[in-house]
Amino acid sequence: MKKKLLAILLSSAMVASLAACGSSSDSGADTAAPAADSAEATTEATTEAADSSAEASTEESAPASDYELTDLYITVDGTLTANVDSGQDKFIEQWEAAVSEKLGHPIKLHINQPEHSGYKDNVAQLLTTGEPGDGQYPDALIMSATMFKQYQNTGILWDMADAYANAEFQARVTLPLINENMKTASGELYGFAPTYGNGCVTYVKQSWLDAAGLKIEDIKTFDDYYNMLQAFTQGGQTGVIAAGFGKLDEAPYINYMPEFWQGAYPAIYQKDGQWVDGFQEQATIDALNRLAKGYADGVIDKDTEEASTKTAREKWFSNDQSTSEGVFTYWAGTWLRTLTDNLDKNEVDTDLGDDRLVQLPPIKEIKDTWGGYINREAPVWVITDDGDGDNAREQAIFDALLETMLDGDTVQTLWTYGAEDVHWSTKAESFTTNPDDPEKKKDYEYADGEFHLKQAPNDPNTVWKKNHLDPVLVIAPLTNGFVDNDPLIEEGNKFFTENCVDAPQSPSSESLTVIEADLVVDKTTLMNEVVAGKKTAEDAIAEYQAEWGDTIQQVLDELNAQ
């Protein structure tokens, strides 16, 4: 049963992937593909979900037997920074030593880290074609909030509510609502978020503001913002670039172009206590018209439609600023440092140092609707359920992976900063980045016992930043006092927390799970056609309503009846 429903997910995902050569988003499709027979798929999914619930109930009541975990297979995306080129072997070695000591028996850690841009499709493939214990099938994996909601009702994920409630780290949790809010109405918990979500803010190059005679504090409304983009658009340069006009396959959908979307939310969300389809609302029509005008006027980079996040980033901080852009909305906090360092690496605005970038406070139209930049729902770790009626294996995975991930000390430090004496150290040390460049050369010196980050294993001219857990976002802080006091990261985190609001809750519906991949393809296609001037926003929404209206209403009825 699980495989059958997952096959539906995979089929939709692969249709989306094949249609999206040069996709504008990291993990979703963005061009046309035929929609599935929605009514038939919805009926089948409802039946499958009912079977899944029955299986889950049977398994929950089964006693746990003794189980000794010897190998742990995890699948991760690019949020694990210690990849194979950046000291992952040492991370694994130290994790195995620390966890084996804690649990009293050896455990081998196996990490599968697919390309970030194809992560969603790779996960669908693994979960559909693999089997627990085959060396490829993940015992645990990372999912975005959107992916999590798609898989939550398939029966493939283990209910960890009891394990979470009884975890040792509960005594140190400072943000309990992050995970409590992910529980189902009947109390199941199928995913675990070790951090809160974070979100995007709009970065502007200070040198471009100076050249245009503008000050960031004067950009208060959309008209101000648009006029700034127009001032930046000259001589081959462009106002703004993003990884797509809207990332419609992943909540919060509007975070890469928030000024253009303003109060629109082109997905199913709760409004005044009722689930509604934001894609059909007037706010979305208005947003599409703004995007179309920006594209026609040339203030939105033409590469935006097909750009991945990597492409957009690299064009923005390229050493060839003559074809670059002045504005880029991207992740807050650590990324203020990362973007600044990449501009430095490419010798862009070196005279401005750490003042190369300024963060734009939310414009009036965003504050009047959402209240600020959107803090996304947190990515989660999930544990796969082998369906054998015994929770012992799954509990052992939880104990080895998630319980230790927030131990406050050795293992949490590995997940936060990476491997000792590879990514960070407390030993006396001095090093220099960019030693051959007098303008960029920087000396670092640390006393014995002083915690510090080291040079990145894959780039000795860059200082390592973090591994998987952001120490500022984590729900149970470290207790060993290891803190990296980078003033730029602190500035970025402070700015975001002062200017953000929580994203709307993502819907969880059997019917929506089955149709969502096709729905994203069609919505993204319509959005791109409107922005390119191939049809009006009004015609696009009318076309969407004719194709999907009845099916969406069925999904809304299902959600509102829960």
SENUZA-564650 format. One record per residue (C-alpha): residue in one letter; z, x, y. Coordinates in steps of 0.001 Angstrom, whole numbers, plus 500000, padded with zeros to 6 digits. Layout:
% SENUZA-564650
<site "A", <Z, X, Y>>
...
//
This chain:
% SENUZA-564650
<site "M", <500000, 500000, 500000>>
<site "K", <500961, 502756, 502442>>
<site "K", <497765, 504654, 501733>>
<site "K", <495664, 501520, 502252>>
<site "L", <497060, 500818, 505693>>
<site "L", <496852, 504482, 506630>>
<site "A", <493230, 504471, 505503>>
<site "I", <492580, 501800, 508122>>
<site "L", <494230, 504031, 510729>>
<site "L", <492219, 507037, 509610>>
<site "S", <488950, 505126, 509567>>
<site "S", <489480, 503977, 513142>>
<site "A", <490594, 507431, 514252>>
<site "M", <487552, 509117, 512702>>
<site "V", <485204, 506616, 514325>>
<site "A", <486845, 507481, 517613>>
<site "S", <486547, 511215, 516965>>
<site "L", <482884, 511102, 515993>>
<site "A", <482128, 509093, 519101>>
<site "A", <484041, 511469, 521335>>
<site "C", <482222, 514787, 521186>>
<site "G", <483526, 516498, 524305>>
<site "S", <486463, 514091, 524517>>
<site "S", <488221, 513878, 527838>>
<site "S", <491654, 513743, 526268>>
<site "D", <493532, 516007, 523937>>
<site "S", <493962, 513608, 521065>>
<site "G", <491839, 510490, 521551>>
<site "A", <488304, 509243, 521739>>
<site "D", <486588, 508272, 524935>>
<site "T", <483074, 507071, 524244>>
<site "A", <481509, 504047, 522672>>
<site "A", <481959, 503055, 519048>>
<site "P", <481632, 499647, 517435>>
<site "A", <484850, 497653, 517199>>
<site "A", <486204, 496674, 513803>>
<site "D", <486408, 493084, 512614>>
<site "S", <489670, 492454, 514450>>
<site "A", <490724, 489178, 512874>>
<site "E", <490233, 490459, 509315>>
<site "A", <491969, 493741, 510064>>
<site "T", <494886, 491972, 511721>>
<site "T", <495418, 489661, 508769>>
<site "E", <495327, 492568, 506341>>
<site "A", <497749, 494613, 508430>>
<site "T", <500256, 491775, 508609>>
<site "T", <500236, 491441, 504826>>
<site "E", <500570, 495186, 504377>>
<site "A", <503449, 495366, 506841>>
<site "A", <505316, 492645, 504975>>
<site "D", <504920, 494636, 501762>>
<site "S", <506091, 497736, 503610>>
<site "S", <509234, 495992, 504814>>
<site "A", <510056, 494932, 501275>>
<site "E", <509644, 498507, 500060>>
<site "A", <511820, 499792, 502864>>
<site "S", <514591, 497322, 502049>>
<site "T", <514554, 498376, 498400>>
<site "E", <514744, 502029, 499315>>
<site "E", <517536, 501597, 501838>>
<site "S", <519771, 500117, 499159>>
<site "A", <519106, 502917, 496667>>
<site "P", <521873, 505498, 496222>>
<site "A", <521247, 509120, 497190>>
<site "S", <521392, 511668, 494398>>
<site "D", <522037, 515406, 494618>>
<site "Y", <519005, 517175, 496054>>
<site "E", <518559, 520823, 496990>>
<site "L", <515711, 521419, 499419>>
<site "T", <513975, 524755, 498751>>
<site "D", <510785, 524402, 500840>>
<site "L", <510331, 522544, 504111>>
<site "Y", <506813, 521662, 505270>>
<site "I", <506448, 520635, 508908>>
<site "T", <503393, 519791, 511023>>
<site "V", <503617, 520505, 514748>>
<site "D", <501401, 520361, 517804>>
<site "G", <501109, 522748, 520733>>
<site "T", <504612, 521940, 521973>>
<site "L", <505831, 524645, 519583>>
<site "T", <504950, 527587, 521828>>
<site "A", <505789, 530254, 519267>>
<site "N", <502433, 529954, 517518>>
<site "V", <500849, 532408, 515094>>
<site "D", <499755, 534651, 517976>>
<site "S", <503129, 534504, 519727>>
<site "G", <505754, 535547, 517212>>
<site "Q", <505842, 532522, 514893>>
<site "D", <506454, 534760, 511874>>
<site "K", <509679, 536056, 513443>>
<site "F", <510717, 532535, 514426>>
<site "I", <510293, 531438, 510797>>
<site "E", <512129, 534491, 509469>>
<site "Q", <515137, 533946, 511726>>
<site "W", <515151, 530169, 511163>>
<site "E", <515202, 530654, 507393>>
<site "A", <518087, 533127, 507626>>
<site "A", <520177, 530929, 509956>>
<site "V", <519596, 527625, 508157>>
<site "S", <520034, 529105, 504692>>
<site "E", <523406, 530493, 505805>>
<site "K", <524454, 527136, 507240>>
<site "L", <523467, 525153, 504157>>
<site "G", <524497, 527709, 501560>>
<site "H", <521135, 528039, 499824>>
<site "P", <517725, 529483, 500758>>
<site "I", <515016, 527325, 502372>>
<site "K", <511475, 528471, 503084>>
<site "L", <509885, 527022, 506232>>
<site "H", <506143, 526294, 506201>>
<site "I", <504539, 525442, 509559>>
<site "N", <501162, 523728, 509851>>
<site "Q", <500003, 523835, 513498>>
<site "P", <496568, 522237, 513934>>
<site "E", <494572, 522555, 517139>>
<site "H", <496386, 520554, 519807>>
<site "S", <493257, 518627, 520787>>
<site "G", <492694, 517298, 517265>>
<site "Y", <496313, 516769, 516302>>
<site "K", <496245, 512978, 515947>>
<site "D", <493209, 512992, 513654>>
<site "N", <494605, 515866, 511598>>
<site "V", <497864, 513972, 511041>>
<site "A", <495960, 510854, 509948>>
<site "Q", <494020, 512961, 507465>>
<site "L", <497155, 514608, 506058>>
<site "L", <499079, 511384, 505659>>
<site "T", <496161, 509524, 504102>>
<site "T", <494860, 512066, 501599>>
<site "G", <497973, 514079, 500763>>
<site "E", <501025, 513488, 498619>>
<site "P", <504630, 514693, 499069>>
<site "G", <505076, 518086, 497466>>
<site "D", <501407, 519087, 497444>>
<site "G", <501936, 521944, 499891>>
<site "Q", <500020, 520220, 502698>>
<site "Y", <501722, 516860, 503100>>
<site "P", <504375, 517169, 505849>>
<site "D", <508039, 516569, 505092>>
<site "A", <508482, 516128, 508834>>
<site "L", <506210, 516211, 511863>>
<site "I", <506003, 515708, 515602>>
<site "M", <504484, 512511, 517004>>
<site "S", <503826, 511335, 520530>>
<site "A", <505442, 508019, 521461>>
<site "T", <502081, 506283, 521006>>
<site "M", <501470, 507807, 517576>>
<site "F", <505016, 506911, 516559>>
<site "K", <504539, 503243, 517397>>
<site "Q", <501298, 503207, 515392>>
<site "Y", <502971, 504616, 512276>>
<site "Q", <506369, 502960, 512603>>
<site "N", <505366, 499855, 510658>>
<site "T", <503297, 501524, 507933>>
<site "G", <506172, 502310, 505559>>
<site "I", <505296, 506010, 505661>>
<site "L", <508309, 506972, 507796>>
<site "W", <511936, 507222, 506685>>
<site "D", <514656, 505163, 508369>>
<site "M", <517074, 507838, 509600>>
<site "A", <519516, 505499, 511364>>
<site "D", <522468, 506380, 509105>>
<site "A", <521685, 510104, 509121>>
<site "Y", <521436, 510068, 512917>>
<site "A", <524672, 508101, 513335>>
<site "N", <526570, 510547, 511125>>
<site "A", <525049, 513765, 512508>>
<site "E", <527400, 516490, 513681>>
<site "F", <525514, 516815, 516970>>
<site "Q", <526580, 513282, 517976>>
<site "A", <529776, 514762, 519419>>
<site "R", <527679, 516683, 521962>>
<site "V", <524945, 514154, 522818>>
<site "T", <524801, 513551, 526569>>
<site "L", <521768, 511223, 526573>>
<site "P", <522439, 508732, 523742>>
<site "L", <520113, 506010, 525013>>
<site "I", <516995, 508121, 524368>>
<site "N", <517289, 507473, 520623>>
<site "E", <519265, 504240, 520690>>
<site "N", <516383, 502619, 522569>>
<site "M", <513966, 503596, 519789>>
<site "K", <515732, 501509, 517176>>
<site "T", <514044, 498372, 515895>>
<site "A", <515553, 494950, 516476>>
<site "S", <517230, 495168, 513075>>
<site "G", <518596, 498679, 513685>>
<site "E", <516147, 500985, 511867>>
<site "L", <515413, 504372, 513421>>
<site "Y", <512166, 505960, 512250>>
<site "G", <511942, 508782, 514774>>
<site "F", <514248, 511271, 516502>>
<site "A", <513781, 512587, 520040>>
<site "P", <515708, 515816, 520751>>
<site "T", <514712, 515668, 524439>>
<site "Y", <513753, 513089, 527001>>
<site "G", <510078, 512725, 527758>>
<site "N", <509288, 514471, 531060>>
<site "G", <506214, 513548, 533066>>
<site "C", <503567, 514702, 535500>>
<site "V", <503638, 515464, 539210>>
<site "T", <500802, 516223, 541598>>
<site "Y", <500373, 519913, 542478>>
<site "V", <498448, 520991, 545580>>
<site "K", <497305, 524519, 546434>>
<site "Q", <499007, 525645, 549621>>
<site "S", <496054, 527815, 550685>>
<site "W", <493763, 524784, 550577>>
<site "L", <496173, 522793, 552720>>
<site "D", <496306, 525688, 555201>>
<site "A", <492507, 525931, 555329>>
<site "A", <492239, 522201, 556019>>
<site "G", <494998, 522271, 558635>>
<site "L", <497164, 519875, 556597>>
<site "K", <500850, 519737, 555698>>
<site "I", <502133, 518268, 552442>>
<site "E", <504767, 516209, 554263>>
<site "D", <502000, 514320, 556064>>
<site "I", <500419, 513053, 552807>>
<site "K", <502306, 509781, 552468>>
<site "T", <499762, 507072, 551600>>
<site "F", <496657, 506766, 549448>>
<site "D", <494503, 507018, 552565>>
<site "D", <496265, 510285, 553445>>
<site "Y", <495737, 511523, 549886>>
<site "Y", <492068, 510540, 549851>>
<site "N", <491446, 512153, 553240>>
<site "M", <493026, 515340, 551889>>
<site "L", <490669, 515286, 548894>>
<site "Q", <487702, 514833, 551209>>
<site "A", <488861, 517772, 553322>>
<site "F", <489028, 519885, 550158>>
<site "T", <485543, 518869, 548997>>
<site "Q", <483199, 521349, 550567>>
<site "G", <481008, 524281, 549562>>
<site "G", <480991, 523409, 545879>>
<site "Q", <484725, 522827, 545765>>
<site "T", <486292, 519516, 544709>>
<site "G", <489387, 517558, 545587>>
<site "V", <490906, 516850, 542173>>
<site "I", <490301, 517400, 538458>>
<site "A", <492018, 515835, 535436>>
<site "A", <491641, 515526, 531674>>
<site "G", <489850, 512203, 531949>>
<site "F", <489976, 509433, 534529>>
<site "G", <492740, 507857, 532450>>
<site "K", <494291, 508970, 529157>>
<site "L", <494033, 505565, 527521>>
<site "D", <494995, 506743, 524034>>
<site "E", <498485, 507902, 524956>>
<site "A", <501293, 506485, 527059>>
<site "P", <501872, 506532, 529953>>
<site "Y", <498063, 506374, 530338>>
<site "I", <497920, 506876, 534139>>
<site "N", <499870, 510120, 534481>>
<site "Y", <496904, 512448, 535142>>
<site "M", <495469, 510422, 538064>>
<site "P", <498495, 508489, 539363>>
<site "E", <497367, 508115, 542960>>
<site "F", <494173, 506310, 541912>>
<site "W", <495930, 504082, 539357>>
<site "Q", <498931, 503324, 541605>>
<site "G", <500525, 500141, 540205>>
<site "A", <498021, 499578, 537402>>
<site "Y", <498945, 500099, 533743>>
<site "P", <495848, 499732, 531533>>
<site "A", <497679, 498909, 528310>>
<site "I", <499988, 496336, 526782>>
<site "Y", <503402, 496504, 528450>>
<site "Q", <506358, 494322, 529370>>
<site "K", <506356, 492568, 532723>>
<site "D", <509169, 490229, 533751>>
<site "G", <510346, 490096, 530160>>
<site "Q", <506952, 489196, 528672>>
<site "W", <504335, 491387, 527008>>
<site "V", <501071, 491389, 528965>>
<site "D", <497752, 493231, 528815>>
<site "G", <497569, 495382, 531912>>
<site "F", <493939, 496270, 531314>>
<site "Q", <492957, 492705, 532243>>
<site "E", <495015, 492643, 535458>>
<site "Q", <493627, 492819, 538987>>
<site "A", <495529, 496076, 539513>>
<site "T", <493302, 497751, 536901>>
<site "I", <490137, 496396, 538535>>
<site "D", <491339, 497827, 541859>>
<site "A", <492143, 501177, 540221>>
<site "L", <488713, 501401, 538582>>
<site "N", <487082, 500699, 541941>>
<site "R", <489105, 503500, 543561>>
<site "L", <488091, 505898, 540800>>
<site "A", <484434, 504879, 541113>>
<site "K", <484495, 505513, 544846>>
<site "G", <486180, 508890, 544355>>
<site "Y", <483568, 509883, 541794>>
<site "A", <480677, 508724, 543986>>
<site "D", <482100, 510516, 547026>>
<site "G", <482480, 513722, 545024>>
<site "V", <486240, 514097, 545536>>
<site "I", <486799, 513787, 541761>>
<site "D", <485391, 516713, 539815>>
<site "K", <482370, 515688, 537710>>
<site "D", <483829, 517583, 534729>>
<site "T", <486765, 515178, 534591>>
<site "E", <485118, 512703, 532207>>
<site "E", <484686, 515213, 529374>>
<site "A", <487399, 517741, 530211>>
<site "S", <490242, 518479, 527818>>
<site "T", <493584, 519370, 529363>>
<site "K", <492825, 523027, 528594>>
<site "T", <489442, 522831, 530346>>
<site "A", <490929, 521118, 533392>>
<site "R", <493778, 523616, 533653>>
<site "E", <491563, 526662, 533323>>
<site "K", <489042, 525451, 535881>>
<site "W", <491849, 524719, 538305>>
<site "F", <493472, 528152, 538156>>
<site "S", <490200, 530048, 537599>>
<site "N", <489620, 533223, 539561>>
<site "D", <486415, 531565, 540804>>
<site "Q", <487916, 529162, 543313>>
<site "S", <484510, 528427, 544865>>
<site "T", <483907, 525784, 542159>>
<site "S", <487537, 524824, 541663>>
<site "E", <489753, 522010, 542973>>
<site "G", <492701, 521723, 545309>>
<site "V", <494717, 519125, 543386>>
<site "F", <495864, 518894, 539781>>
<site "T", <498417, 516452, 538376>>
<site "Y", <500208, 517940, 535378>>
<site "W", <503570, 518302, 533647>>
<site "A", <506673, 518948, 535724>>
<site "G", <509328, 521635, 535462>>
<site "T", <508228, 524569, 533335>>
<site "W", <504596, 523962, 534241>>
<site "L", <505271, 524739, 537906>>
<site "R", <506019, 528271, 536730>>
<site "T", <503177, 528346, 534175>>
<site "L", <500532, 527193, 536652>>
<site "T", <501814, 529603, 539292>>
<site "D", <501737, 532490, 536818>>
<site "N", <498172, 531664, 535772>>
<site "L", <497036, 531651, 539393>>
<site "D", <498735, 535018, 539696>>
<site "K", <497056, 536322, 536534>>
<site "N", <493676, 535315, 537975>>
<site "E", <494535, 536876, 541352>>
<site "V", <494399, 533578, 543230>>
<site "D", <496387, 533454, 546489>>
<site "T", <498478, 536482, 545518>>
<site "D", <499705, 536823, 549101>>
<site "L", <501586, 533518, 548745>>
<site "G", <503567, 534588, 545668>>
<site "D", <505621, 531737, 544202>>
<site "D", <504685, 529568, 547189>>
<site "R", <501107, 529070, 545968>>
<site "L", <501773, 525489, 544927>>
<site "V", <503503, 522540, 546529>>
<site "Q", <504516, 519321, 544806>>
<site "L", <503380, 516072, 546404>>
<site "P", <506085, 513391, 546596>>
<site "P", <504900, 510034, 545203>>
<site "I", <502692, 508280, 547745>>
<site "K", <503801, 504955, 549228>>
<site "E", <501631, 502847, 546919>>
<site "I", <503212, 504446, 543833>>
<site "K", <506737, 504049, 545173>>
<site "D", <506089, 500415, 546122>>
<site "T", <504906, 499548, 542597>>
<site "W", <506416, 501805, 539929>>
<site "G", <509003, 503509, 542093>>
<site "G", <507888, 507065, 541380>>
<site "Y", <506099, 509317, 538917>>
<site "I", <506438, 508077, 535352>>
<site "N", <508801, 509718, 532880>>
<site "R", <507065, 509205, 529545>>
<site "E", <508728, 508020, 526366>>
<site "A", <509887, 511059, 524466>>
<site "P", <507856, 512666, 521649>>
<site "V", <509688, 512347, 518342>>
<site "W", <510248, 514063, 515041>>
<site "V", <509687, 511857, 511998>>
<site "I", <510474, 512359, 508319>>
<site "T", <508057, 511056, 505696>>
<site "D", <509365, 508671, 503045>>
<site "D", <508241, 509500, 499498>>
<site "G", <508936, 505930, 498345>>
<site "D", <510879, 506944, 495242>>
<site "G", <513846, 504695, 496019>>
<site "D", <516175, 507660, 496597>>
<site "N", <517117, 508880, 500077>>
<site "A", <518383, 512284, 498935>>
<site "R", <515220, 514257, 499707>>
<site "E", <514881, 512706, 503142>>
<site "Q", <518553, 513295, 503974>>
<site "A", <518166, 516939, 502920>>
<site "I", <515179, 517288, 505300>>
<site "F", <517210, 515743, 508118>>
<site "D", <520118, 518104, 507458>>
<site "A", <517918, 521205, 507328>>
<site "L", <515628, 520401, 510252>>
<site "L", <517085, 517924, 512731>>
<site "E", <520822, 518439, 512242>>
<site "T", <520452, 522184, 512765>>
<site "M", <517917, 521802, 515600>>
<site "L", <520786, 520656, 517818>>
<site "D", <523571, 522864, 516456>>
<site "G", <524306, 524078, 519996>>
<site "D", <524015, 527688, 518944>>
<site "T", <521813, 529885, 516736>>
<site "V", <519221, 527439, 515433>>
<site "Q", <519000, 525436, 518659>>
<site "T", <518428, 528711, 520500>>
<site "L", <515510, 529444, 518160>>
<site "W", <513950, 526065, 518955>>
<site "T", <514690, 526468, 522672>>
<site "Y", <513725, 530065, 523393>>
<site "G", <512241, 531496, 520187>>
<site "A", <513208, 534511, 518101>>
<site "E", <515897, 536970, 519169>>
<site "D", <514582, 540373, 520321>>
<site "V", <511046, 538936, 520225>>
<site "H", <511118, 536163, 522823>>
<site "W", <514605, 536731, 524268>>
<site "S", <517462, 539184, 524020>>
<site "T", <520998, 540021, 525151>>
<site "K", <520515, 543773, 524802>>
<site "A", <520262, 546130, 527741>>
<site "E", <516605, 546343, 528641>>
<site "S", <514135, 547119, 531381>>
<site "F", <510421, 546378, 531453>>
<site "T", <507573, 546006, 533913>>
<site "T", <504823, 543430, 534063>>
<site "N", <501423, 544365, 535523>>
<site "P", <502405, 548059, 535793>>
<site "D", <498895, 549113, 536830>>
<site "D", <498601, 546646, 539702>>
<site "P", <500703, 547633, 542744>>
<site "E", <500440, 544140, 544249>>
<site "K", <501461, 542241, 541089>>
<site "K", <503775, 544804, 539511>>
<site "K", <507272, 543470, 538854>>
<site "D", <510271, 545280, 537372>>
<site "Y", <512957, 543608, 535251>>
<site "E", <516298, 545141, 534300>>
<site "Y", <519128, 543577, 532284>>
<site "A", <522580, 544806, 531327>>
<site "D", <523971, 544716, 527796>>
<site "G", <525154, 541182, 526982>>
<site "E", <522956, 539549, 529651>>
<site "F", <520749, 536802, 528250>>
<site "H", <517127, 537129, 529340>>
<site "L", <513594, 536262, 528303>>
<site "K", <511274, 539074, 527257>>
<site "Q", <507595, 539794, 527746>>
<site "A", <505434, 537272, 525905>>
<site "P", <504279, 538688, 522552>>
<site "N", <500660, 537790, 523276>>
<site "D", <500677, 538885, 526940>>
<site "P", <502926, 541762, 528079>>
<site "N", <502167, 540925, 531696>>
<site "T", <503816, 537504, 531367>>
<site "V", <507469, 536685, 530783>>
<site "W", <508149, 534227, 527940>>
<site "K", <509280, 530758, 529080>>
<site "K", <510489, 528582, 526197>>
<site "N", <509665, 527573, 522644>>
<site "H", <509849, 523881, 521650>>
<site "L", <512926, 522370, 523303>>
<site "D", <513157, 522354, 527075>>
<site "P", <516797, 523282, 527812>>
<site "V", <516786, 520983, 530833>>
<site "L", <515506, 517957, 528900>>
<site "V", <517488, 518302, 525657>>
<site "I", <519895, 515494, 524678>>
<site "A", <522627, 517856, 523401>>
<site "P", <522850, 521085, 525439>>
<site "L", <523384, 524572, 524094>>
<site "T", <527020, 525645, 523898>>
<site "N", <526459, 529421, 523863>>
<site "G", <525768, 529763, 527578>>
<site "F", <522170, 530961, 527140>>
<site "V", <520389, 529764, 530270>>
<site "D", <517199, 531055, 531848>>
<site "N", <517690, 530642, 535575>>
<site "D", <514095, 530636, 536779>>
<site "P", <514334, 529197, 540305>>
<site "L", <510776, 527850, 540160>>
<site "I", <511437, 525910, 536940>>
<site "E", <514711, 524614, 538370>>
<site "E", <512841, 523518, 541487>>
<site "G", <510212, 521734, 539392>>
<site "N", <512750, 519922, 537230>>
<site "K", <514799, 518891, 540242>>
<site "F", <511722, 517531, 542009>>
<site "F", <510688, 515453, 539012>>
<site "T", <514104, 513983, 538256>>
<site "E", <514451, 512962, 541896>>
<site "N", <511026, 511316, 541952>>
<site "C", <510587, 509681, 538537>>
<site "V", <511122, 506350, 536805>>
<site "D", <511058, 505593, 533084>>
<site "A", <507759, 504480, 531560>>
<site "P", <507424, 500964, 530169>>
<site "Q", <508340, 500681, 526500>>
<site "S", <505381, 501036, 524143>>
<site "P", <504638, 497980, 521984>>
<site "S", <505169, 497968, 518224>>
<site "S", <502952, 495459, 516439>>
<site "E", <501278, 495434, 513038>>
<site "S", <498155, 493839, 514479>>
<site "L", <497963, 496321, 517352>>
<site "T", <498372, 499270, 514988>>
<site "V", <495194, 498319, 513139>>
<site "I", <492969, 497686, 516168>>
<site "E", <494332, 500241, 518613>>
<site "A", <491925, 503115, 517906>>
<site "D", <488881, 500863, 518394>>
<site "L", <490511, 499288, 521434>>
<site "V", <491006, 502693, 523055>>
<site "V", <487374, 503637, 522413>>
<site "D", <486075, 500479, 524072>>
<site "K", <488451, 500623, 527032>>
<site "T", <487671, 504280, 527678>>
<site "T", <483943, 503629, 527451>>
<site "L", <484196, 500768, 529945>>
<site "M", <486331, 502864, 532295>>
<site "N", <483858, 505762, 532209>>
<site "E", <480899, 503445, 532788>>
<site "V", <482573, 501914, 535839>>
<site "V", <483500, 505298, 537303>>
<site "A", <479945, 506571, 536749>>
<site "G", <478570, 503523, 538594>>
<site "K", <476852, 502003, 535544>>
<site "K", <478649, 498661, 535923>>
<site "T", <481163, 497023, 538205>>
<site "A", <484853, 496903, 537411>>
<site "E", <484711, 493118, 537348>>
<site "D", <481859, 493111, 534826>>
<site "A", <483637, 495679, 532662>>
<site "I", <486826, 493633, 532459>>
<site "A", <484829, 490465, 531757>>
<site "E", <483051, 492298, 528915>>
<site "Y", <486401, 493471, 527573>>
<site "Q", <487805, 489942, 527673>>
<site "A", <484793, 488552, 525830>>
<site "E", <485105, 491187, 523089>>
<site "W", <488862, 491482, 522768>>
<site "G", <490457, 488514, 524536>>
<site "D", <491325, 486423, 521457>>
<site "T", <492565, 489423, 519475>>
<site "I", <494718, 490678, 522358>>
<site "Q", <496200, 487211, 522789>>
<site "Q", <497152, 487234, 519105>>
<site "V", <498857, 490607, 519591>>
<site "L", <500706, 489351, 522680>>
<site "D", <501855, 486221, 520835>>
<site "E", <503104, 488431, 518009>>
<site "L", <504992, 490708, 520408>>
<site "N", <506495, 487906, 522466>>
<site "A", <507668, 486133, 519316>>
<site "Q", <509664, 489177, 518168>>
//
